[in-house]
Amino acid sequence: MPGRRAVGTFYEDLGRRVNRKMNILKIEVNTRRYPIEAVRYVAYTFSDRAFVFIRKIVKDRAEVSLEANSPKSDVKKTKKSFAEGLEEEMLRRKIHESNKGLREFLIMKAMSPEKEAAPEENFSGLTPEQELELEKLISEVEKEIKQGAQKSKRGGDPLEIRKTWEEKYDKK
C-alpha cells in the first residue's frame, strides 16, 4: 500500500471536484503520468461501489466520474482509495515490465521440446578400480548360484521341499 507521500504526489497531479447533491466525484487524471489503461483498471475495481465514467478532456488529461450506487457512500474515502489504487496499479505495471524477460524465458522453455540428454558413460560414480572389484564380486556370486542350482538337481533337496504332496506321500 503506498505511503502518504505517494498519495500526496497523486493529489498534485489530480484535479478534484465533488458534486455533493448528486454524490458524484469527478477526478482529473494526468495521462502522461498515469496511462489510460491504468486508470481504466482502477476504475473497474470501483464498479461494485459506483458507476464509473471516463472521458478524455485534452491530450494529456482524462476525467473520471464516480457516481455512488448508494447514498451512504463516503466520497472522501472513495477519493483516497482511488488515489491509492492508481499508485498500486503503477507499481504493478513496473513489476510487470521488469519481469517481462523472465516471463518470456519461462514460456519459451515450457513450449519448446526438451532435448534428450546424452547418456553418461559412468552412471555409478565409482572409480575404475571399484568397478573392477564390483564386477569380480558379481561374477563370484553368479558362480555360487550356478553351483547351488547344480547341487539341487543332483539331490540337493534333503527335506524334499520341492516335491509335491503326491510325489512325497502317494505310493501306489
C-alpha positions in Angstrom: 0.0 0.0 0.0 1.5 3.3 -0.9 2.5 5.7 1.8 1.3 9.2 2.4 3.9 10.7 0.1 2.7 8.6 -2.9 -0.9 9.7 -2.3 0.3 13.3 -1.8 2.0 13.3 -5.2 -1.1 11.9 -6.7 -3.1 14.8 -5.5 -0.6 17.2 -7.0 -1.3 15.7 -10.5 -5.0 15.5 -9.9 -7.8 18.0 -10.1 -10.9 17.0 -8.0 -14.4 18.2 -7.9 -17.2 16.8 -5.8 -20.9 17.4 -6.5 -22.4 16.6 -3.1 -26.0 16.9 -4.1 -25.8 14.1 -6.6 -23.0 12.2 -4.8 -20.7 12.4 -7.8 -16.9 12.6 -7.6 -15.0 13.9 -10.6 -11.3 13.4 -10.8 -9.0 14.8 -13.5 -6.0 12.5 -14.2 -2.7 13.3 -15.9 -2.5 10.6 -18.6 1.3 11.2 -19.1 1.9 10.1 -15.5 -0.9 7.5 -15.3 -1.7 5.8 -18.6 -5.3 5.5 -19.5 -5.1 1.6 -19.2 -4.1 2.0 -15.5 -6.9 4.5 -14.9 -9.3 2.0 -16.6 -8.1 -0.9 -14.4 -8.5 1.1 -11.2 -12.0 2.4 -12.3 -13.0 -1.2 -12.9 -12.3 -2.0 -9.2 -14.8 0.6 -8.2 -17.6 -0.8 -10.4 -19.2 -2.5 -7.4 -19.4 0.7 -5.4 -20.1 3.3 -8.1 -20.9 4.0 -11.7 -17.7 4.9 -13.5 -17.4 7.2 -16.5 -14.0 8.0 -18.1 -13.7 10.7 -20.8 -10.7 12.4 -22.3 -10.7 16.1 -21.7 -7.5 17.2 -23.6 -4.4 15.4 -25.0 -2.9 14.6 -21.6 -5.9 14.8 -19.3 -8.8 12.5 -18.6 -11.8 12.9 -16.3 -13.1 10.0 -14.1 -16.6 10.5 -12.8 -17.6 8.2 -9.9 -21.3 8.2 -9.1 -22.1 6.3 -5.9 -24.5 3.4 -6.1 -25.9 4.1 -2.7 -26.4 7.4 -0.9 -24.5 6.2 2.1 -21.2 6.1 0.2 -18.4 8.2 1.6 -16.9 10.3 -1.2 -13.8 11.2 0.7 -12.9 7.5 1.2 -13.6 6.8 -2.4 -11.3 9.6 -3.5 -8.5 8.4 -1.3 -8.9 4.7 -2.3 -8.9 5.7 -6.0 -5.6 7.5 -5.5 -4.1 4.6 -3.7 -5.5 2.2 -6.4 -3.8 4.2 -9.1 -0.4 4.2 -7.2 -0.7 0.4 -6.7 -1.6 -0.1 -10.4 1.5 1.8 -11.4 3.6 -0.4 -9.1 2.1 -3.5 -10.7 3.0 -2.1 -14.2 6.6 -1.5 -13.1 6.9 -5.0 -11.7 5.2 -6.4 -14.9 7.7 -4.6 -17.1 10.8 -5.6 -15.0 9.7 -9.3 -15.1 8.9 -9.3 -18.8 12.2 -11.1 -19.9 11.8 -13.8 -17.2 8.2 -14.5 -18.2 9.2 -14.8 -21.9 12.0 -17.1 -21.0 9.7 -19.4 -18.9 7.1 -19.5 -21.6 9.7 -20.3 -24.3 11.2 -23.0 -22.0 7.7 -24.5 -21.4 6.7 -24.5 -25.0 10.0 -25.8 -26.6 10.6 -29.5 -26.8 13.1 -30.8 -24.3 16.3 -32.2 -25.8 17.3 -35.7 -24.9 20.3 -35.8 -22.5 23.4 -37.6 -23.8 23.9 -40.8 -21.9 26.7 -40.6 -19.4 29.4 -43.3 -19.6 29.7 -43.7 -15.8 26.3 -43.6 -14.0 27.6 -45.2 -10.8 30.1 -42.6 -9.8 32.7 -45.4 -9.0 36.3 -45.3 -9.8 37.6 -47.8 -12.4 39.2 -49.9 -9.6 35.9 -50.0 -7.7 34.1 -51.1 -10.9 36.5 -54.0 -11.4 36.1 -55.1 -7.8 32.3 -54.9 -8.1 32.4 -57.0 -11.4 34.6 -59.6 -9.7 32.2 -59.9 -6.7 29.2 -60.2 -9.1 30.9 -63.0 -11.0 31.7 -64.9 -7.8 28.1 -64.6 -6.7 26.9 -65.9 -10.1 29.2 -68.9 -9.8 27.9 -69.7 -6.4 24.3 -69.5 -7.6 25.1 -71.9 -10.5 26.9 -74.3 -8.2 23.9 -74.3 -5.8 21.5 -75.0 -8.7 23.6 -77.9 -9.9 23.7 -79.5 -6.4 19.9 -79.2 -6.0 19.5 -81.1 -9.3 21.7 -83.9 -8.0 19.7 -84.4 -4.8 20.5 -81.2 -3.0 16.9 -81.3 -1.5 17.2 -83.5 1.6 13.9 -82.2 3.1 12.2 -82.8 -0.2 10.7 -79.3 -0.2 10.4 -79.2 -4.0 8.4 -82.4 -4.2 4.6 -82.2 -4.5 2.4 -83.9 -1.9 1.6 -86.7 -4.3 5.2 -87.4 -5.1 6.1 -87.5 -1.4 3.2 -89.4 0.2 1.3 -91.1 -2.6 2.9 -94.6 -3.0 1.0 -96.8 -5.3 
